[in-house]
Amino acid sequence: MFQSKKKPQHYQPVVLVTGCSAGLGLALAKLLHSRTEYRVIATAREKSLEKVRNHFLDDERFIVRSLDVTSEEDRIRLFGEIQKLWGGVDVLINNAGISYRAVVEHMTEKDEELQMATNYFGPMGLIRLALPHMRNTGRGKIINISSVSGMLAMPTMAAYSASKFALEGASESLWYEMRPFGVTVTLVQPGFIHSNSFKNVYHTPLSDPTRNWSGPYCDFYLNMTPFVEKMMNLSLTTPEKIAHEVLKVIKSENPPLWVPATLDAKVFYYLRRLLPRRIFLPFLYWCLPNAKNWSKEFSHRR
């Protein structure tokens, strides 16, 4: 899909990675720690920072710092330190994110704000801080970790999809805006990854499984939750494999805007483009577990 640089690298790019306490973020931090051609800032929220420090010690080219991506004060503080230490960020990897499991009716404005602040407003704030240095040096990379949910939406994940759709739309605009300045923009789009991240989803009071789901949407939760868990357990793609895909983007001279990073992401990428719209959504609905029987006893459909 894209080729890595052939010529030798004569400078040591500064790479900032967010969300390094687990999963893909931790896998990326470990991979970059082993590559001495990069200077790296691995970040996590203060409450998760010890998990990262258990794996790494600060040295002259690898440091661990706290960062809450939703905090403008935190973002500005970190970039000030990086500027003093290494001049600026050459490669920004926006990996930190959260996912709510709730139907639209069960979300609150506060929950929607946290979802967007973490997955969209935070990354965009970091991008704005990174761009001046990249423009002034005539090179740089913005790598946003998106999701197959940024290509298509699934029930009980509307807020998460909305945040990823927003990130994808902004990244596409940014691709045009940065092209004259030598700064590349890439969306890495994983699908199901073999990990335990499904255990870390956020719930609202009404979508919380400890309340014993009942009512019109109980079938959505009772079917989608085990479905997602099953698909993640069956996936052959590990966070480490995705980390290597990200490294290919870092090393590439001119990476593409979209990088579907798992087999299912590639399948959905082409399905969305090949199937007519009137067929696409009914086909996906048919693929969902037991969907034809969802909410039958509560429906007043005419």
Buried (B, 14 or more C-beta within 10 A) or exposed (E): EEEEEEEEEEEEBBBBBBBBBBBBBBBBBBBBBEBEBBBBBBBBBEEBBEEBBEBBEEEEBBBBBBBBBBBEEBBEBBBEEBBEEBEBBBBBBBBBBBBBBBBEEBBEEEBBEBBBBBBBBBBBBBBEBBBEBBBEBEBBBBBBBBBBBBBBBBBBBBBBBBBBBBBBEBBEEBBEEBEEBEBBBBBBBBBBBBBEBBEEBBBBEBBBEEEEBEEEBBBBBBBBBEBBBEBBEEBEBBBBBBBEBBBBBBBBEEBBBBBBBBEBBBEBBEBEEEBEEEEBEEEBEEEBEEBEEBBEEEEEEE
